[in-house]
Amino acid sequence: MKIAITHTFRLSDTSANYHLLLQRISRVCLVNFLVLSIAGLWLRGYTILPVNFFAYKNLLHAHSHFAFGGWVMPGLLWLTLKYFPELQQENNYRHWRNVFALVMISAYGMLFSFPFQGYFSVSIIFSTLSILGGIYAGTLVWRSASVNFLTSIKWLRAAFFYFVLSAIGPFATGPLIAMGKAGTEIYFNAIYFYLHFQYNGFFAFIILAVIYRMIERTKSFNNGKIVFRLMNAACIPAFALSLLWSQPGWIFNVVGGLAAVLQLIAAWFLFKDLKQINWKNDRVVWMFRISVFAFLLKCMLQLASALPIIAELAYTHRNFVIAYLHLVLLGFVSLFILSSISKDLSLNTSSLFRPGMILFITGFIITELLLVLQAAGWLQWFSGALYLKMLFAWSLLFPIGLLILVVPGLGVFMGRVARS
């Protein structure tokens, strides 16, 4: 049975407030993604550009925190409100507006405070506000979703559970620093705890919630419950893979490897369900397929990382880790959000859409290859300076591609606002 699915659904509550909020979130997401790409380009060119006002480590903190708080968090909030209209109906509009405002204040607060002082009082306050914004949204989701037992709702509730669980990591770093544990194994493991449950819990589960909401609209049979149980069973024990850098013992390799196997089995059932979708001539289909392929590749790499030799490579070559994190954040999460927003804003109908996305994805693929090949020692004929220039040059495609997408989208939006 073939199912015709689009990326958007009719909102039951058609109030102007909710529509305007969704429009604002989508436009802000695009602008923030552009800002994030420029910040990333600055990092790639740190040793090449003639003037640098801030310490590299502080810029890196600003970039990574803004990636989560300024791009991914509002993007996932938009997906949540767009695909689960019942959440809008059961909570006052002011709650969602407050969540979005809190997330944006914290995101730009982190963007402008980290470069000046790194982890210090102001930046810590803003990063804490970002976590509180996610907990606020999670409270609204859990309170609203209790009346609905669809599998997609369970995915959504689990996503915010893992968000709250991940918060243990950053909240633990303060006491660890006070105890003189900064820079120790337990300190870094607290950070990896946060990253694991963000990437493999919060990010992945919301996207899977949206995918199964799309399939559920047809009331057809699917394997959503099986995939949900397998992914949940794997999520917590898969944290063992994040501990392998400290060589905690072979049992962690076994536990992490078994969790990765469960994720791969879940991915197989997910692909069976995706075959039911008939995308017709949708111009964002290829972005969606790349996103799903990146998810599959993530699961495969996690299984490979359970092998001691691979875990050692990841620990000794930082670029492997960077490439993996970008695979998940850019290839899986960002392309899914970007494809959904582009479809909703009709950016995919523009003649500039395909060239912009080709530039963006080309930059993504080539910079990933450069990171992996350099870490593997296959670019030894390039000097360090030449390699950095190549990485910077190909990274230019990120902001250029996004600029081609963002400017027409904002132009359409401003025209609608002026006419209204």
C-alpha positions as CSV (number, residue, x, y, z in Angstrom):
1,M,0.0,0.0,0.0
2,K,1.5,3.3,-1.1
3,I,0.9,6.4,1.0
4,A,0.9,10.0,-0.3
5,I,2.4,12.1,2.5
6,T,3.4,15.7,2.6
7,H,5.6,17.5,5.2
8,T,2.8,19.6,6.6
9,F,-0.6,19.0,8.2
10,R,-3.6,21.3,8.8
11,L,-3.6,22.8,12.2
12,S,-6.9,22.3,14.1
13,D,-6.4,25.6,15.8
14,T,-6.2,28.2,13.0
15,S,-5.7,31.2,15.3
16,A,-3.6,34.0,13.9
17,N,-1.3,33.8,16.9
18,Y,-0.3,30.2,16.4
19,H,0.2,30.7,12.6
20,L,2.3,33.7,13.2
21,L,4.4,32.0,15.9
22,L,5.1,29.1,13.6
23,Q,6.1,31.5,10.8
24,R,8.4,33.4,13.1
25,I,10.1,30.3,14.4
26,S,10.7,29.0,10.9
27,R,12.2,32.3,9.7
28,V,14.3,32.7,12.8
29,C,15.6,29.1,12.4
30,L,16.8,29.9,8.9
31,V,18.6,33.1,10.0
32,N,20.1,31.3,12.9
33,F,21.4,28.5,10.8
34,L,23.0,31.1,8.5
35,V,24.6,32.8,11.5
36,L,25.8,29.3,12.8
37,S,27.4,28.5,9.4
38,I,29.3,31.9,9.5
39,A,30.5,31.1,13.0
40,G,31.6,27.7,11.9
41,L,33.4,29.2,8.9
42,W,35.2,31.6,11.3
43,L,36.4,28.6,13.4
44,R,37.6,26.8,10.2
45,G,39.5,30.0,9.2
46,Y,40.8,30.8,12.7
47,T,44.5,30.3,11.8
48,I,44.1,31.7,8.3
49,L,42.1,34.9,8.9
50,P,44.4,37.9,9.7
51,V,42.5,39.1,12.8
52,N,41.0,37.1,15.6
53,F,39.7,39.0,18.6
54,F,38.7,36.0,20.7
55,A,40.3,32.8,22.0
56,Y,39.6,29.8,19.8
57,K,38.2,27.7,22.7
58,N,35.8,30.5,23.6
59,L,34.6,30.7,19.9
60,L,34.2,27.0,19.8
61,H,31.9,27.1,22.9
62,A,29.9,29.9,21.4
63,H,29.5,27.9,18.1
64,S,28.5,24.6,19.7
65,H,26.1,26.1,22.2
66,F,24.4,28.3,19.5
67,A,24.1,25.2,17.3
68,F,22.0,23.5,19.9
69,G,20.1,26.5,21.3
70,G,19.9,28.7,18.2
71,W,19.3,26.2,15.5
72,V,18.4,22.7,16.6
73,M,16.3,23.6,19.6
74,P,13.9,26.0,17.8
75,G,13.9,23.7,14.8
76,L,12.7,20.8,16.9
77,L,10.2,23.1,18.6
78,W,8.9,24.1,15.2
79,L,8.6,20.4,14.2
80,T,6.8,19.6,17.4
81,L,4.2,22.4,17.0
82,K,3.7,21.8,13.3
83,Y,3.2,18.1,13.3
84,F,1.4,17.8,16.7
85,P,-1.4,20.4,16.6
86,E,-3.0,18.9,19.6
87,L,-0.2,20.4,21.7
88,Q,-1.3,23.8,20.6
89,Q,-4.9,23.2,21.4
90,E,-4.3,22.0,25.0
91,N,-1.8,24.7,26.1
92,N,-2.3,28.4,26.1
93,Y,-0.5,30.2,23.2
94,R,1.5,32.2,25.7
95,H,3.3,29.1,26.9
96,W,4.8,28.2,23.5
97,R,5.6,31.9,22.9
98,N,7.4,32.0,26.2
99,V,9.3,28.8,25.4
100,F,10.5,30.3,22.1
101,A,11.4,33.6,23.7
102,L,13.4,31.8,26.4
103,V,15.2,29.6,23.9
104,M,16.1,32.6,21.7
105,I,17.3,34.8,24.6
106,S,19.5,32.0,25.9
107,A,20.8,31.2,22.4
108,Y,21.9,34.8,21.6
109,G,23.1,35.3,25.2
110,M,25.4,32.3,24.7
111,L,26.5,33.4,21.3
112,F,27.7,36.8,22.6
113,S,28.9,35.9,26.0
114,F,31.1,32.8,25.3
115,P,33.5,34.6,23.0
116,F,34.4,37.1,25.7
117,Q,34.7,35.0,28.8
118,G,34.2,31.3,27.9
119,Y,32.6,29.4,30.7
120,F,31.9,32.1,33.3
121,S,28.9,33.6,35.2
122,V,27.1,35.2,32.3
123,S,27.5,32.4,29.8
124,I,26.6,29.8,32.4
125,I,23.4,31.7,33.2
126,F,22.4,31.7,29.6
127,S,23.2,28.1,29.0
128,T,21.1,27.2,32.1
129,L,18.2,29.2,30.7
130,S,18.5,27.1,27.5
131,I,18.1,23.9,29.5
132,L,15.2,25.4,31.4
133,G,13.5,26.3,28.2
134,G,13.7,22.7,27.0
135,I,12.3,21.5,30.4
136,Y,9.5,24.0,30.1
137,A,8.6,22.6,26.6
138,G,8.9,19.1,27.9
139,T,6.4,19.8,30.7
140,L,3.9,21.1,28.1
141,V,4.4,18.1,25.9
142,W,4.0,15.6,28.8
143,R,0.9,17.4,30.2
144,S,-0.8,17.5,26.8
145,A,0.2,14.2,25.3
146,S,-1.2,12.1,28.2
147,V,-4.6,11.9,26.5
148,N,-3.2,10.4,23.2
149,F,-1.6,7.0,23.0
150,L,-0.4,7.1,19.4
151,T,3.1,5.7,19.0
152,S,4.3,9.1,17.6
153,I,3.2,10.8,20.9
154,K,5.2,8.2,22.8
155,W,8.2,9.1,20.7
156,L,7.7,12.8,21.5
157,R,7.3,12.2,25.2
158,A,10.4,10.0,25.3
159,A,12.4,12.7,23.4
160,F,11.8,15.3,26.2
161,F,12.4,12.7,28.8
162,Y,15.9,12.2,27.4
163,F,16.3,16.0,27.2
164,V,15.7,16.2,31.0
165,L,18.0,13.3,31.6
166,S,20.8,14.9,29.5
167,A,20.6,18.0,31.8
168,I,22.2,15.9,34.5
169,G,25.5,16.3,32.6
170,P,25.9,20.1,32.5
171,F,24.3,20.5,36.0
172,A,27.0,18.1,37.3
173,T,30.0,20.0,35.9
174,G,29.6,22.9,38.3
175,P,30.0,20.8,41.4
176,L,32.8,18.8,39.7
177,I,34.7,22.0,39.1
178,A,34.1,23.1,42.7
179,M,35.6,19.8,43.8
180,G,38.7,20.3,41.7
181,K,37.6,17.7,39.1
182,A,37.8,19.9,36.0
183,G,39.6,18.2,33.2
184,T,39.3,14.7,34.8
185,E,37.6,11.6,33.3
186,I,34.4,12.1,35.3
187,Y,34.2,15.7,34.2
188,F,34.5,14.8,30.5
189,N,32.1,11.9,30.9
190,A,29.5,14.3,32.4
191,I,29.8,16.3,29.1
192,Y,29.6,13.2,27.0
193,F,26.5,12.2,29.0
194,Y,24.8,15.4,27.9
195,L,25.9,15.0,24.3
196,H,24.8,11.3,24.1
197,F,21.3,11.9,25.3
198,Q,20.9,15.0,23.2
199,Y,22.1,13.4,20.0
200,N,20.7,9.8,20.5
201,G,17.7,10.7,22.6
202,F,16.3,14.2,22.2
203,F,17.3,14.9,18.6
204,A,16.7,11.4,17.2
205,F,13.4,10.7,19.0
206,I,11.7,14.0,17.9
207,I,12.6,13.3,14.3
208,L,11.3,9.8,14.6
209,A,8.2,11.1,16.2
210,V,7.6,13.3,13.2
211,I,8.2,10.4,10.8
212,Y,5.8,8.1,12.5
213,R,3.2,10.9,12.8
214,M,3.4,11.2,9.0
215,I,2.8,7.5,8.6
216,E,0.1,7.3,11.2
217,R,-2.0,9.8,9.3
218,T,-3.0,7.0,6.9
219,K,-4.0,4.6,9.8
220,S,-2.0,1.9,8.0
221,F,0.0,-0.9,9.7
222,N,3.6,0.1,10.7
223,N,6.4,-1.1,12.9
224,G,6.4,2.0,15.0
225,K,5.9,0.2,18.3
226,I,8.8,-2.2,17.6
227,V,11.1,0.6,16.5
228,F,10.2,2.6,19.6
229,R,10.9,-0.3,22.0
230,L,14.2,-1.1,20.4
231,M,15.4,2.5,20.3
232,N,14.4,3.0,24.0
233,A,16.0,-0.3,25.0
234,A,19.2,0.9,23.3
235,C,19.4,4.5,24.3
236,I,20.6,4.3,27.9
237,P,23.1,1.4,27.5
238,A,24.5,3.0,24.3
239,F,26.0,5.6,26.6
240,A,28.7,3.0,27.3
241,L,30.1,3.8,23.8
242,S,30.8,7.4,25.0
243,L,32.9,6.1,27.9
244,L,35.2,3.9,25.8
245,W,37.7,6.7,25.4
246,S,38.8,6.2,29.0
247,Q,39.2,2.4,28.6
248,P,36.7,1.4,31.4
249,G,36.8,-2.3,30.6
250,W,35.6,-4.8,28.0
251,I,32.2,-5.1,29.5
252,F,31.5,-1.5,28.3
253,N,32.4,-2.5,24.7
254,V,29.9,-5.4,24.9
255,V,27.1,-3.4,26.4
256,G,27.6,-0.6,23.9
257,G,27.9,-3.0,21.0
258,L,24.6,-4.8,21.9
259,A,22.9,-1.4,22.2
260,A,24.2,-0.5,18.7
261,V,22.9,-3.8,17.3
262,L,19.4,-3.0,18.7
263,Q,19.6,0.4,17.0
264,L,20.5,-1.2,13.7
265,I,17.6,-3.6,14.0
266,A,15.3,-0.6,14.7
267,A,16.7,1.1,11.6
268,W,15.8,-1.9,9.5
269,F,12.2,-1.9,10.6
270,L,12.1,1.9,10.1
271,F,13.3,1.5,6.5
272,K,10.5,-1.0,6.0
273,D,7.9,1.5,7.1
274,L,9.5,4.3,4.9
275,K,8.8,2.2,1.8
276,Q,5.1,2.9,2.3
277,I,5.6,6.6,1.6
278,N,5.0,7.8,-1.9
279,W,6.8,11.2,-2.2
280,K,5.6,11.9,-5.8
281,N,7.5,14.9,-7.2
282,D,8.3,16.5,-3.9
283,R,11.5,18.5,-4.5
284,V,12.7,18.0,-0.9
285,V,12.6,14.2,-1.1
286,W,16.3,13.8,-1.8
287,M,17.1,15.9,1.3
288,F,14.9,13.7,3.4
289,R,16.6,10.6,2.0
290,I,20.1,11.9,2.8
291,S,18.9,12.6,6.3
292,V,17.6,9.1,6.8
293,F,20.8,7.6,5.2
294,A,22.9,9.7,7.7
295,F,20.8,8.2,10.5
296,L,21.6,4.7,9.3
297,L,25.3,5.5,8.9
298,K,25.2,6.9,12.5
299,C,23.9,3.6,13.8
300,M,26.5,1.6,11.8
301,L,29.4,3.8,13.1
302,Q,28.2,3.4,16.7
303,L,28.4,-0.4,16.2
304,A,31.9,-0.1,14.8
305,S,33.0,2.1,17.7
306,A,32.3,-0.7,20.1
307,L,35.4,-2.5,18.6
308,P,38.4,-1.5,20.8
309,I,40.6,-0.6,17.7
310,I,37.9,1.8,16.4
311,A,37.4,3.3,19.8
312,E,41.1,3.9,20.1
313,L,41.2,5.6,16.7
314,A,38.3,7.9,17.7
315,Y,40.1,8.8,20.9
316,T,43.5,9.5,19.3
317,H,42.2,11.4,16.2
318,R,39.8,14.2,17.1
319,N,38.7,14.7,13.5
320,F,36.9,11.4,13.6
321,V,34.8,12.6,16.4
322,I,34.2,16.0,14.7
323,A,33.1,14.2,11.5
324,Y,30.8,11.9,13.4
325,L,29.1,14.8,15.3
326,H,28.7,16.8,12.1
327,L,27.3,13.7,10.4
328,V,24.5,13.6,13.0
329,L,24.0,17.3,13.5
330,L,24.2,18.4,9.8
331,G,23.5,15.2,7.9
332,F,20.7,13.7,10.0
333,V,19.1,16.5,12.1
334,S,19.7,19.7,10.1
335,L,18.7,18.3,6.7
336,F,15.5,16.9,8.2
337,I,14.6,20.2,9.8
338,L,15.7,22.2,6.7
339,S,13.7,20.0,4.3
340,S,10.5,20.4,6.5
341,I,10.8,24.2,6.8
342,S,11.6,24.5,3.1
343,K,8.5,22.5,2.2
344,D,6.3,24.5,4.6
345,L,7.6,27.9,3.4
346,S,7.5,26.8,-0.3
347,L,11.2,27.6,-0.6
348,N,11.5,24.4,-2.7
349,T,9.5,26.0,-5.5
350,S,12.1,28.7,-6.0
351,S,14.6,28.3,-8.9
352,L,17.4,29.0,-6.4
353,F,16.4,26.2,-4.0
354,R,18.2,23.4,-5.8
355,P,21.5,25.3,-6.4
356,G,21.5,26.5,-2.8
357,M,21.0,23.0,-1.4
358,I,23.5,21.5,-3.8
359,L,26.2,23.9,-2.5
360,F,25.3,23.2,1.1
361,I,25.3,19.4,0.7
362,T,28.5,19.5,-1.4
363,G,30.2,21.5,1.3
364,F,29.0,19.0,3.9
365,I,30.2,15.9,2.0
366,I,33.6,17.2,1.1
367,T,34.4,18.7,4.5
368,E,33.4,15.4,6.1
369,L,35.7,13.5,3.7
370,L,38.5,15.9,4.5
371,L,38.1,15.4,8.2
372,V,38.1,11.6,7.9
373,L,40.9,11.4,5.4
374,Q,43.1,13.7,7.4
375,A,42.5,11.7,10.6
376,A,43.2,8.4,8.7
377,G,46.5,9.8,7.6
378,W,45.6,9.8,3.9
379,L,46.3,13.4,3.3
380,Q,50.0,13.4,4.3
381,W,51.1,15.0,1.1
382,F,49.2,18.2,2.1
383,S,51.0,20.5,4.5
384,G,49.0,21.5,7.6
385,A,48.5,25.0,6.3
386,L,47.3,23.7,2.9
387,Y,44.8,21.3,4.5
388,L,43.4,24.1,6.7
389,K,43.0,26.3,3.7
390,M,41.2,23.5,1.8
391,L,38.9,22.9,4.7
392,F,38.1,26.6,5.0
393,A,37.5,27.0,1.2
394,W,35.0,24.1,1.1
395,S,33.3,25.4,4.3
396,L,32.5,28.6,2.4
397,L,29.8,26.6,0.6
398,F,27.7,26.3,3.9
399,P,26.9,30.0,4.3
400,I,26.8,30.6,0.5
401,G,24.2,27.8,0.0
402,L,22.2,28.9,3.0
403,L,22.3,32.6,2.0
404,I,20.7,31.6,-1.3
405,L,17.9,29.9,0.6
406,V,17.4,32.4,3.4
407,V,17.2,35.7,1.5
408,P,14.3,34.7,-0.8
409,G,12.5,33.1,2.1
410,L,12.7,36.2,4.2
411,G,11.7,38.3,1.2
412,V,8.5,36.3,0.8
413,F,7.8,36.6,4.5
414,M,8.3,40.3,4.6
415,G,6.1,40.8,1.6
416,R,3.3,38.9,3.3
417,V,3.7,40.9,6.5
418,A,3.6,44.2,4.5
419,R,0.4,43.1,2.7
420,S,-1.3,42.1,6.0
